[in-house]
């Protein structure tokens, strides 16, 4: 079975411009990964006069300011390969937005011009910042500032004489779906396809799912075999695809680890049964928590994270900060502690039989049953 990944696709198809071979699902994944590159030192914010991605990367190297702002995985040699290719390096990047406030919002997006009349709009997913992760958790009880910013971004940067692909990985996929659903009908007609890569969904008691579903006919959802994040508040979507990865467990969230075959991903027919246990437990726990309880849980959790002065996940994992975090979580009356205990109890109560069934399924069928999926 193939162990080729997105970087191998760039090497294979990178010499062919989009004028020769149109956009496919792997191209959209590459562009969503490139959206994690910090271009703030080399591009004017929100400028319609962009530069090629190759030139942007060269400026980054010259200024020694390379940063890939994703939370899990990612590789500079992947970005370098894309920048050095004709297919991706020649693309002009415009309308680069990067909005960050340590207490309220983490948002970034950019346009890649595929042709004189077609652009790909990529939304950045969650980075390593505490506020980036907090916004993800906040979606369990409210809409978030990044979603409002994504709507504003589309309304500001989309024009009527162009058509658009939209996409994003992780939170970025959620933003693409949410923002597109709130466009007026005329601008919706300029959207060709929406690609969502392992993105969390929408809590039914928080969001108007009927409005969000208005774009489902254009939506393609991808999740890795061990897909936890992309199945949080997941909706029934007609075109949902499960992708194999060279990584294990939660590390499969790393987009560049997904397996490819030719111009497509390598698919499997079902989620890893072990991931299904966790997803089902999460669903049962959320069903029993009110919106106010979810809000209090998130507030306590992130207050505890920030108690030692951490602004990023990396800083949180430093020993002294981590100790302070754990101490605050264990305080009497903490709803976070109660939710964690209930989650563990629920998982234990339901998982023994499910785990035995999952392991039997893996032994019987294997976890790498693949199939090709046609566009």
N, C-alpha and C positions, 0 to 999 in steps of 0.2 A: 504494500500500500504506500502511496505517495507521502513523503514527509516534506514536500515543498510548501513554502509559505509565501506571504505577500512579497517579500524581498526577491524571491525567485521569479515571481511574476514580473516584477519591474525589470529584471535582467532579460527576461524572455521577450516582453512586449514593449520595452522602454524605447525602442528605436522608431516606433510607429506613432505618429501624431494622431490626435482625435479626428482630424479631417480624413484620415484613411480608415481607422477602426473606431467606431463610435464608443461612447461610454458603456461600460458594463459594471457588474456588481463589485468586481475587484478594484476597478478604478475608483469607484465611490468610496470603498474602504480605505484605499491609499490616501485620498484627499481628506477624509475624516481624521486619519492619523496625522497627516501633515498640519492639520489645524491646531495640533498641540504645540507646534513650534512657536516660541515666543519671538514675534517680529516687531515688538514695540520699540526696539533700538534702531530699526532699519527702515520702517515704514511710517509715513504720516498717518495718524489715526483718521479713519473714515474718508480717506481720499479716493476719489474715482480715478485718479491718475496713478496707476500702480506700476509695479516692475515685475519682471519674471521671477518665478520662484528660485531659479538658478542664481540670479543676481542678488536676490534677498539672502540666500544662503551664503554666497561669497562675502557679502557685507558682514554677516554674522561671524564668519570665520575670521575676517580681517579685524573685527572689533573684539574677537575672543569673548563673545557674549551668547554662546549657544546655550539654550535651555529648552528642554522638552517637558512641558508642563502637564504630564499625565500622572495619574496616581499609581498605576500598576504597569510595569514593563516599559516597552519602548526602547529604541536603539538609535544611536546617532548614525551608524552605518546605513540604516534603512533610509533616514532622511537624506544622507549624502548620496545614496544610490538614486533616489527619486530626483534630487536636484541635478544630478549629472545626466539624467536621461532626457531624451528629446520629448517624450510623451508628457512628462510632468515638469521637467525643468523649464520648458518653454512657456508654460502657462503663466499668464499675467495675474497677479494677486491684487485685488482692489478692495476698498471698503473694509480695511482691517480694523476691527473693534476689539478693545481689551479693557474691560471695566472691572476694577477690583476695589473692594473695601473690606477690610478685615472683619467688620461687624455685620455687613449686610449682603454683599453680592460678589460672586465670581462668575464673569461672563466674557466670552470671546467668540468672534465669528469672522469669516472672511469669504470673499468671492474668488473663485478661480474661473477665468474666462476660457471656456472650451472652444468657442468660435465667435465670430462677430455678432451672433444673435443668441448664443446659449451660454449660461453660466452655471457653475455648481456652487451653492451656498453651503458652507460647512460650519457647524456649530461645535465649539470645543466642549468636551465633557468635563467631568470633575477633575480638578488638579489635586495637588498635595496639600492644599490649604485646609485649615479647620473649617472656614466658612463655606468652602466648596462642598465638603461633606455634610455640613449642617443643612445647607439648602436641600440636599438629597433627602435627608431625614424629614425636613419640614414639609415635603410633598405629601407626607402621610396625614397632615391635618390642614394644610392651606396651600394656595398657589404661592410661588416664590418670586422674589425680585428678578431673577434671571429670566423667568418666563415672560414677565412684563417687558423686560429689555429686549427679548427676542422678537416679540410682536412689534415693538417700536423699530427695531433694526430692519425687519422685512418691509415695513411700511415706508421706511426712509430710503432704502437702497434698491428696492425692486422698481423697474420701469416697464412701461407697457410695450416697448418695442423689443423686448428680450423674453426668452423662455428660460425656465430654471429647473435644475435638479436641486433637491435639498437633502441634507444628511447630517448625521452626527453619531458619535460613539458615546455610550454611557449617558450621562445627563444631556449631552449634545443631541442625542436622538430624541429624547423627550422634548427638548426645546423646538426641534424641527417640526415635530408633530403638532405640538401645542400652538406655536406661532402661526403655522400655515392654516390651522383650522379657524383662526380669528381674522383672516384676511377677507376683504369683500369678494363677492362672487366673480367680479371681473378679473381681479388679480389671481384668484385661485386657478382660473383657466390658463394662466401662464406657467403653472407648475406641471412638469412632465412626470416626475417620480419623486418619492420620498424614501430614503434609506435610513433605517434605524438599526444600529449595531449594539446589541446587548444593553438596551436602554430601559430604565424603570418605567412603569406605566403610570396610571392615574387612579387614585383612590376614588371609588364610586360615590362616596358621600362628601367628597370635596370638589370634584370637577364635574362639569356638564359633559358626560360621556357622549351624548347625542351630537353635540357640536364637534367634539374631537373626532368622532367617527365619520364626520363629513369628508375626511380626507383618506379614509381607509381604502378606497378604490385605487389610490396611487401609492399605498404604503407597502413596503417590503420590510419585514422584521427579521433580524438575524440574532440568534443566540448561540453561544458555544454549547458543547455537549454537557458540560457541568455548568449550566447557565443559571446562576442565582440572581444576579442583578437584573438581568433582562426579563425575569419572571416575577419581579416584585410588582404587585398590582397589575399583572398582565391581563389584557383583554383578549377576547376571541378575535383574531385577525385572520383573514382568509389566507394571506401569503406570509407564512411564518416558517423560517428555515433554521435547522439545527446543524451547526458546523463542528467538525472535528478540529482538535487543536493538538499541538505538540507539547503543550503544558498540561499540568494536572490541577484539578480542583479549582479554587477561586482564581488561580493564576491564568486560567483560560480566558478571563476577562480581557487580557492583553490582546488587542486586535492583531498585532503583527505575528502572533503565535498560531493563527488559524490556518488550517491546511487548505491548499488549493490544488486544482487539477485543470490545467489549461486556463481558460478565461473565467473559471467559476471556482467557488469554494468546493471543498469535499464535504459531503453531507452525510448525516446519519438519520435514522428514522425516529429516534426517541431520545429524550433526555436521559442522562445518567440516573439510574434509580436512586442512587445515594443523594443526589441533588434534589430529587423529587420529595424525599423525606423532609428535608430542610424547608423547601418551598411550602409544602402542605402544613408544616408546623407554624410557619410564619403566618399563613393565611388564617389558621385557626386562632392564633393569638390576636391578630388585628381585628378579627370578627368580634372579639370580646372586649376590645378597648374602645371607649368613646373618643371623639376628636379631642376633647379637653384632656383626656388621659394621655393621648399620644403627644399632645403639645407639651404637657408637663414632663413627660418622659424625655422628650428631645431637649427641652430646656435644661433639665437636670444633668443629662448626659454631657451636653456641650459646655455647661458651666463648669462641670468637673474637669473636662478636658482643658479648658482655658485657665483653670485655677493656678497652674504653675507657670503661666506666661507663654504657653505654646501657641504658635500661630500656624504651624504645619504638623502633619502627621509624623514626620521625621523627628521634629522637636519633642512631640509628645512621647515618643518611644525612648527618649533619654531617661536614664534611671531615676533621677531625682524628680523629674516632671511626672513620670509614670507612677511613682509611689504616691505623689500628691493626688493624682487623678483617681487611683484605686481607693485611697483613703476617703475621699469625698463620696465616691460611689457607695461605699459600705456604711455610710452614716445612717443612723436610725431614722426611720420614716421616709427614706428615699424611695420614690416610686420607681426609679431606675433599677434599684436592687430588687424590688418586688416583681417588676416585669421580667427581669433576667431570670429570677427564680421560677416564675410561672412558665417562661419559655422552656427552661431546662426540664421542668416537671412534665410539661406537655410533650416535649420531645422524647423523654424517657418512656412515658406511658404509651405512646403510639409507635415508637421507632423499633422496638425489639422485633416484633413480627415483620414489620415492613423491611427492616434491615436484612432479616433472614431471607425474605422473599427477593430483595434486591440482589443480594449476593448469589442466590440461586439463579436468578435471571442472568447475571453476569457470567456465572460458570456455564450456564446452558447456551446462551446466545452470543456471549462476548460483548464487549462495550464498543467495539469498533466496526459495527455493521454499517457500511457506507452505501450510499446511492447517489446517483447524479440527479441534480435538479435543473430543469430547463428554465431559462428566463421567461 
